[in-house]
Amino acid sequence: MANWERSRLGDLVETQKGYAFKSGWYCGEGRPIVKVSDFTGDSVDSTALVCIPEETAISYLRYELRAGDVVVQTVGSWPTNPASVVGKCVRIPGEVAGALLNQNAVKLTPANGFDRTFLFYLLRNEEFKIYIIGTAQGAASQAAITLDAIRGYKFPLPPLPIQRRIAGILSAYDALIENSQRRIRILEAMARALYREGLGFGSISAANQPIIESPYWRFISENVGRYSGTKRYYATADINGLAITGQGIDYSFAEKPSRAQKEPILNSVWFARMKDTYKIAWYGPLKDERVSGVMLSSGFAGFEAQDSEMWPLLFLTISSKEFHVQKDLYCTGATQMSLTNEGLARISMPLPGEDAARWLGRKAGPILSAIAGLQQRNNNLRRTRDLLLPRLLSGQIDVEALDHA
């Protein structure tokens, strides 16, 4: 253990709470507003931010966010629930710079001698989550943490050069992950181009059919059966876009939560039922650790392809923008809108003939396998980073002795 003095967070940062912007101010163009519902993984989803008029935003520039700013969620579910959790820490990406911070979150600005990137990883550490659990207040469904509680967090503070070295080591893993993400986006664009070509395969265009009645796949209605040992449970909050970014939690059959109901199988694709979400869990023809010993929340619905050649069409259909537009259209509910099985039965999508579907499978299948390989690489990088994180922050690993190359 390094002989680092324990410091109080409030002595090292300035805090700025977000503002409760009125929904009546929202418009299509203007100054973006970052809400806690936009937090995804350790960043912010910039694709669906609401805006307020620039002339209104001028009066609220104290809430402006810069690239790299560290933001902590102050109201949300308890950290034992992987939904929109209190204490969640995100870093503002460059494309969100200039946006204004909404309520239920606080921006932390470090003083001199306290590295901003080190601060981000400090608040992503398990020790901070445990501190939040012991400090937050609220009902079972929602918790809140005060600014005083956040300021009161104490931790071992290394000298600034070591802070920067620790931040650099962890950032290197995140840079590798982002590089793979860029390659994934390119490959996904290639697969979607093939999908569009497949829908117009030959001289016959694909015809719209109810998705639940397709002969190419079946709706998965069965739930997880009794099992021995443990399975890793992934909630909807553990999935972002096409990737599993959460760690999940291992449960025995007797201990698993009631929502842990869906069991992935080979050649299946799952989507989150909630309105205005894009969360796809997909399991191709290759048996790997992503499909072995895992289960999903009942917030997902899934289909199993007829065979491995039909699976790419299933994946590209369910993950398409057109499918999610219809999904959101048919969502119902009073407090949380989601897609019921009745709503799913109303969705129709263009489906090609069998020859075109199998042509697409042969062409797009290797591309999707490459994407899965890159995602698996990212999962390994995240696991290694998350194993290093507490050891680096506690001084168990001597960063001064590490090779700086």
C-alpha positions as CSV (number, residue, x, y, z in Angstrom):
1,M,0.0,0.0,0.0
2,A,1.3,3.5,-0.9
3,N,1.6,5.9,2.0
4,W,-0.9,8.4,0.5
5,E,-2.7,10.8,2.7
6,R,-6.5,10.5,2.7
7,S,-8.1,13.6,1.3
8,R,-11.6,15.0,1.3
9,L,-13.2,15.4,-2.2
10,G,-14.8,18.8,-1.3
11,D,-11.3,20.2,-0.5
12,L,-10.2,19.5,-4.1
13,V,-13.2,20.3,-6.3
14,E,-15.8,22.9,-7.0
15,T,-19.3,21.7,-7.5
16,Q,-22.1,23.0,-9.8
17,K,-25.5,21.5,-9.6
18,G,-27.6,21.2,-12.8
19,Y,-30.6,23.4,-13.4
20,A,-34.3,22.3,-13.7
21,F,-34.9,23.5,-17.3
22,K,-38.6,23.7,-18.1
23,S,-39.9,21.2,-20.6
24,G,-41.9,24.0,-22.2
25,W,-38.6,25.6,-23.3
26,Y,-37.5,22.5,-25.3
27,C,-37.2,22.9,-29.1
28,G,-35.6,21.2,-32.0
29,E,-32.6,23.5,-32.4
30,G,-30.6,25.7,-30.0
31,R,-28.4,24.9,-27.0
32,P,-28.5,21.1,-26.1
33,I,-29.5,20.0,-22.6
34,V,-27.8,17.0,-21.0
35,K,-30.2,15.0,-18.7
36,V,-29.3,12.0,-16.6
37,S,-31.5,9.9,-18.9
38,D,-28.8,10.7,-21.6
39,F,-26.0,9.1,-19.5
40,T,-24.9,5.9,-21.1
41,G,-22.0,3.8,-20.0
42,D,-19.4,6.3,-18.9
43,S,-20.3,8.9,-21.4
44,V,-23.4,10.8,-22.8
45,D,-25.5,9.8,-25.7
46,S,-25.4,12.8,-28.0
47,T,-27.9,11.5,-30.6
48,A,-31.2,12.5,-28.9
49,L,-30.4,15.6,-26.7
50,V,-33.2,18.1,-26.4
51,C,-32.5,21.8,-26.9
52,I,-33.6,25.2,-25.6
53,P,-33.4,28.5,-27.6
54,E,-30.0,30.2,-27.6
55,E,-31.6,33.4,-26.4
56,T,-32.8,31.6,-23.3
57,A,-29.6,29.7,-22.8
58,I,-27.6,32.9,-22.5
59,S,-28.9,33.3,-18.9
60,Y,-27.8,29.9,-17.9
61,L,-24.1,29.6,-19.0
62,R,-23.0,28.8,-15.5
63,Y,-24.4,25.3,-16.2
64,E,-22.3,24.9,-19.4
65,L,-20.3,21.7,-19.9
66,R,-16.8,21.4,-21.4
67,A,-15.2,18.3,-23.1
68,G,-13.8,16.1,-20.4
69,D,-15.9,17.5,-17.5
70,V,-16.8,15.0,-14.8
71,V,-20.5,14.7,-13.9
72,V,-22.1,12.7,-11.1
73,Q,-25.8,11.7,-11.0
74,T,-27.4,12.8,-7.7
75,V,-30.9,11.3,-8.0
76,G,-31.7,7.8,-9.4
77,S,-32.1,4.2,-8.5
78,W,-30.0,2.6,-5.8
79,P,-26.5,1.4,-7.0
80,T,-27.6,-2.2,-6.4
81,N,-30.0,-1.7,-9.3
82,P,-28.1,-1.3,-12.6
83,A,-30.7,1.2,-14.0
84,S,-30.1,5.0,-14.0
85,V,-28.2,4.9,-10.7
86,V,-27.5,7.6,-8.2
87,G,-23.7,8.2,-8.0
88,K,-23.2,7.3,-11.7
89,C,-20.1,9.1,-13.1
90,V,-19.8,10.1,-16.7
91,R,-17.2,12.1,-18.7
92,I,-18.5,14.7,-21.2
93,P,-17.5,13.9,-24.8
94,G,-16.3,16.5,-27.2
95,E,-19.5,16.4,-29.3
96,V,-21.5,17.5,-26.2
97,A,-19.2,20.4,-25.2
98,G,-21.3,23.6,-24.8
99,A,-24.4,21.8,-23.7
100,L,-26.1,22.8,-20.4
101,L,-26.4,20.4,-17.4
102,N,-30.0,19.6,-16.3
103,Q,-31.1,18.8,-12.8
104,N,-30.3,15.7,-10.7
105,A,-26.6,15.9,-11.6
106,V,-23.6,17.8,-10.4
107,K,-20.4,18.9,-12.3
108,L,-17.1,18.5,-10.4
109,T,-14.3,20.9,-11.4
110,P,-10.9,19.9,-9.8
111,A,-8.5,22.5,-8.4
112,N,-4.8,22.8,-9.2
113,G,-2.9,19.7,-8.1
114,F,-5.9,17.4,-8.8
115,D,-6.0,15.7,-12.3
116,R,-9.4,15.8,-14.0
117,T,-9.0,12.4,-15.6
118,F,-7.8,10.8,-12.3
119,L,-11.0,12.3,-10.7
120,F,-13.1,10.5,-13.4
121,Y,-11.6,7.1,-12.7
122,L,-11.7,7.8,-8.9
123,L,-15.4,8.1,-9.1
124,R,-15.8,5.1,-11.3
125,N,-14.2,2.9,-8.7
126,E,-16.1,0.4,-6.6
127,E,-15.1,2.1,-3.4
128,F,-17.1,5.2,-4.4
129,K,-20.2,3.1,-5.3
130,I,-20.0,1.5,-1.8
131,Y,-19.7,5.0,-0.3
132,I,-22.8,6.0,-2.2
133,I,-24.8,3.0,-0.9
134,G,-23.9,4.0,2.6
135,T,-24.6,7.7,2.2
136,A,-27.6,8.0,-0.1
137,Q,-31.1,8.4,1.2
138,G,-34.5,7.6,-0.3
139,A,-37.2,5.0,-0.9
140,A,-36.6,1.6,-2.4
141,S,-37.3,2.8,-5.9
142,Q,-35.3,6.0,-5.8
143,A,-32.3,7.4,-4.0
144,A,-30.6,10.7,-3.7
145,I,-27.2,11.9,-2.5
146,T,-26.5,15.5,-1.3
147,L,-23.6,17.7,-2.4
148,D,-22.3,17.7,1.1
149,A,-22.2,13.9,1.0
150,I,-20.3,13.9,-2.3
151,R,-17.9,16.6,-0.9
152,G,-17.3,14.4,2.2
153,Y,-16.0,11.4,0.3
154,K,-12.4,10.6,1.5
155,F,-9.8,8.7,-0.5
156,P,-6.0,8.2,-0.7
157,L,-4.6,11.0,-2.9
158,P,-1.3,10.3,-4.7
159,P,1.0,13.2,-5.8
160,L,0.0,14.8,-9.1
161,P,2.6,13.0,-11.3
162,I,1.3,9.7,-10.0
163,Q,-2.3,10.8,-10.6
164,R,-1.4,11.5,-14.2
165,R,0.4,8.2,-14.6
166,I,-2.6,6.3,-13.3
167,A,-4.9,8.2,-15.5
168,G,-2.7,7.6,-18.5
169,I,-2.6,3.8,-17.9
170,L,-6.4,3.6,-17.6
171,S,-7.0,6.0,-20.5
172,A,-4.9,3.8,-22.8
173,Y,-7.4,1.0,-22.3
174,D,-10.3,3.3,-23.1
175,A,-8.4,4.5,-26.2
176,L,-8.1,1.0,-27.5
177,I,-11.8,0.4,-26.8
178,E,-12.7,3.5,-28.7
179,N,-10.5,2.4,-31.6
180,S,-12.3,-0.9,-31.8
181,Q,-15.6,1.0,-31.6
182,R,-14.7,3.0,-34.7
183,R,-13.9,-0.2,-36.6
184,I,-17.2,-1.6,-35.5
185,R,-19.1,1.4,-36.8
186,I,-17.4,1.0,-40.2
187,L,-18.2,-2.7,-40.4
188,E,-21.8,-2.1,-39.3
189,A,-22.2,0.4,-42.1
190,M,-20.9,-2.2,-44.6
191,A,-23.4,-4.8,-43.2
192,R,-26.3,-2.3,-43.5
193,A,-25.4,-1.5,-47.1
194,L,-25.6,-5.2,-47.8
195,Y,-29.0,-5.4,-46.0
196,R,-30.4,-2.6,-48.3
197,E,-29.0,-4.5,-51.3
198,G,-30.6,-7.7,-50.1
199,L,-34.0,-6.1,-49.8
200,G,-33.8,-5.2,-53.5
201,F,-32.1,-8.5,-54.5
202,G,-32.6,-9.3,-58.2
203,S,-35.6,-7.7,-59.7
204,I,-38.0,-8.4,-56.8
205,S,-38.3,-6.0,-54.0
206,A,-38.9,-7.2,-50.4
207,A,-42.5,-7.1,-49.3
208,N,-43.7,-6.0,-45.8
209,Q,-44.7,-8.8,-43.5
210,P,-45.7,-9.0,-39.8
211,I,-42.3,-9.5,-38.1
212,I,-43.7,-12.0,-35.7
213,E,-45.0,-14.2,-38.5
214,S,-41.8,-14.5,-40.5
215,P,-40.9,-18.0,-41.6
216,Y,-37.2,-17.2,-41.1
217,W,-37.4,-17.0,-37.3
218,R,-39.5,-17.6,-34.3
219,F,-40.5,-15.5,-31.3
220,I,-38.8,-16.8,-28.1
221,S,-41.6,-17.1,-25.5
222,E,-39.9,-19.5,-23.0
223,N,-38.1,-18.3,-19.9
224,V,-35.0,-19.4,-18.1
225,G,-35.3,-23.0,-16.8
226,R,-33.9,-24.2,-13.5
227,Y,-30.1,-24.4,-13.6
228,S,-27.2,-25.3,-11.2
229,G,-24.3,-23.1,-10.3
230,T,-24.7,-19.4,-11.4
231,K,-25.6,-17.5,-14.5
232,R,-24.6,-13.9,-15.2
233,Y,-27.6,-11.5,-15.4
234,Y,-27.6,-8.5,-17.7
235,A,-30.2,-5.8,-17.2
236,T,-31.3,-3.4,-19.9
237,A,-28.9,-0.8,-18.4
238,D,-26.0,-3.2,-19.1
239,I,-26.6,-2.9,-22.9
240,N,-25.8,0.2,-24.8
241,G,-26.5,0.2,-28.6
242,L,-25.1,-3.1,-29.9
243,A,-22.6,-3.7,-27.0
244,I,-22.8,-5.2,-23.5
245,T,-21.0,-2.5,-21.5
246,G,-22.1,-3.5,-18.0
247,Q,-20.4,-6.1,-15.9
248,G,-23.6,-8.0,-15.0
249,I,-24.2,-9.9,-11.8
250,D,-23.8,-13.6,-11.1
251,Y,-26.9,-15.3,-9.5
252,S,-27.8,-18.8,-8.6
253,F,-31.3,-19.9,-9.6
254,A,-32.7,-19.4,-6.1
255,E,-31.1,-15.9,-5.8
256,K,-31.8,-14.4,-9.2
257,P,-34.1,-11.4,-9.4
258,S,-37.6,-11.8,-10.8
259,R,-36.7,-9.9,-13.9
260,A,-33.9,-12.4,-14.8
261,Q,-36.1,-14.4,-17.1
262,K,-34.7,-14.5,-20.7
263,E,-32.0,-17.0,-21.8
264,P,-29.9,-16.2,-24.9
265,I,-29.4,-19.0,-27.4
266,L,-27.4,-19.3,-30.6
267,N,-28.8,-17.4,-33.6
268,S,-30.9,-15.1,-31.4
269,V,-31.4,-11.4,-31.3
270,W,-32.9,-9.4,-28.4
271,F,-34.1,-5.8,-28.1
272,A,-35.2,-3.7,-25.2
273,R,-39.0,-3.2,-25.1
274,M,-38.9,0.3,-23.6
275,K,-39.8,3.3,-25.7
276,D,-37.0,5.5,-26.9
277,T,-34.3,3.0,-26.2
278,Y,-31.8,1.3,-28.6
279,K,-30.4,-1.7,-26.8
280,I,-29.6,-4.9,-28.8
281,A,-28.2,-8.1,-27.4
282,W,-27.2,-10.5,-30.2
283,Y,-25.9,-14.0,-30.3
284,G,-24.7,-15.4,-33.6
285,P,-23.9,-18.9,-34.7
286,L,-20.6,-19.1,-32.9
287,K,-20.8,-20.4,-29.3
288,D,-18.7,-18.1,-27.1
289,E,-18.8,-16.7,-23.6
290,R,-21.4,-14.1,-24.6
291,V,-24.1,-16.8,-24.9
292,S,-22.8,-19.4,-22.4
293,G,-24.2,-19.1,-18.8
294,V,-26.0,-15.7,-19.2
295,M,-29.5,-14.5,-18.8
296,L,-31.3,-11.2,-19.7
297,S,-33.9,-9.0,-18.2
298,S,-37.6,-9.6,-19.0
299,G,-37.4,-6.1,-20.4
300,F,-36.0,-7.8,-23.6
301,A,-37.9,-9.6,-26.3
302,G,-36.1,-12.0,-28.6
303,F,-36.3,-14.0,-31.8
304,E,-34.3,-17.2,-32.9
305,A,-33.3,-17.5,-36.5
306,Q,-34.2,-20.6,-38.5
307,D,-30.5,-21.3,-39.1
308,S,-27.1,-19.5,-39.2
309,E,-27.7,-18.2,-42.8
310,M,-31.0,-16.5,-41.8
311,W,-29.5,-15.0,-38.6
312,P,-27.8,-11.9,-40.3
313,L,-31.2,-10.9,-41.8
314,L,-32.8,-11.2,-38.3
315,F,-30.0,-9.1,-36.7
316,L,-30.1,-6.4,-39.4
317,T,-33.9,-6.2,-39.3
318,I,-34.2,-6.0,-35.5
319,S,-31.3,-3.5,-35.2
320,S,-32.6,-1.3,-38.0
321,K,-33.9,2.2,-37.4
322,E,-37.1,1.4,-39.2
323,F,-37.9,-1.4,-36.7
324,H,-37.3,0.9,-33.7
325,V,-39.5,3.7,-35.2
326,Q,-42.3,1.2,-35.3
327,K,-41.4,-0.2,-31.9
328,D,-41.7,3.3,-30.3
329,L,-45.0,3.9,-32.2
330,Y,-46.7,0.9,-30.7
331,C,-45.4,1.3,-27.1
332,T,-48.0,1.7,-24.4
333,G,-48.1,2.2,-20.7
334,A,-48.9,4.9,-18.1
335,T,-45.6,5.4,-16.2
336,Q,-43.1,3.6,-18.4
337,M,-44.0,3.0,-22.0
338,S,-42.9,-0.3,-23.5
339,L,-43.8,-2.7,-26.3
340,T,-46.2,-5.5,-25.4
341,N,-46.5,-8.7,-27.4
342,E,-49.7,-7.3,-28.9
343,G,-47.8,-4.2,-30.0
344,L,-45.0,-6.4,-31.5
345,A,-47.6,-8.2,-33.5
346,R,-48.5,-5.0,-35.3
347,I,-44.9,-4.3,-36.6
348,S,-44.3,-5.1,-40.2
349,M,-40.9,-5.0,-41.9
350,P,-39.7,-5.7,-45.5
351,L,-38.5,-9.3,-45.8
352,P,-36.9,-10.6,-49.0
353,G,-37.4,-14.0,-50.6
354,E,-35.4,-17.0,-49.3
355,D,-32.7,-16.8,-52.0
356,A,-32.0,-13.1,-51.1
357,A,-32.1,-13.8,-47.4
358,R,-29.5,-16.6,-47.7
359,W,-27.4,-14.4,-50.1
360,L,-27.4,-11.7,-47.4
361,G,-26.5,-14.3,-44.7
362,R,-23.4,-15.5,-46.7
363,K,-22.3,-11.9,-47.4
364,A,-23.0,-10.2,-44.1
365,G,-22.3,-13.1,-41.8
366,P,-18.5,-12.8,-41.8
367,I,-18.8,-9.0,-41.2
368,L,-21.0,-9.5,-38.2
369,S,-18.6,-12.2,-36.9
370,A,-15.8,-9.6,-37.1
371,I,-17.9,-7.2,-35.2
372,A,-18.6,-9.8,-32.5
373,G,-14.8,-10.4,-32.3
374,L,-14.1,-6.7,-31.7
375,Q,-16.8,-6.5,-29.1
376,Q,-15.3,-9.5,-27.3
377,R,-11.9,-7.8,-27.4
378,N,-13.5,-4.7,-25.9
379,N,-15.1,-6.7,-23.2
380,N,-11.6,-8.2,-22.3
381,L,-10.1,-4.7,-22.3
382,R,-12.9,-3.4,-20.0
383,R,-12.4,-6.4,-17.6
384,T,-8.6,-5.8,-17.4
385,R,-9.1,-2.0,-16.9
386,D,-11.7,-2.6,-14.2
387,L,-9.3,-5.1,-12.4
388,L,-6.5,-2.6,-12.5
389,L,-8.6,0.4,-11.4
390,P,-8.9,-0.3,-7.7
391,R,-5.3,-1.6,-7.5
392,L,-3.9,1.5,-9.1
393,L,-6.1,3.9,-7.0
394,S,-5.1,2.2,-3.7
395,G,-1.4,2.1,-4.5
396,Q,-1.2,-1.7,-4.6
397,I,0.5,-1.4,-8.0
398,D,3.6,0.8,-8.0
399,V,3.1,2.9,-11.1
400,E,6.5,4.5,-10.7
401,A,8.1,1.1,-11.3
402,L,6.1,0.5,-14.5
403,D,7.6,0.9,-17.9
404,H,6.6,4.3,-19.3
405,A,6.8,3.2,-22.9
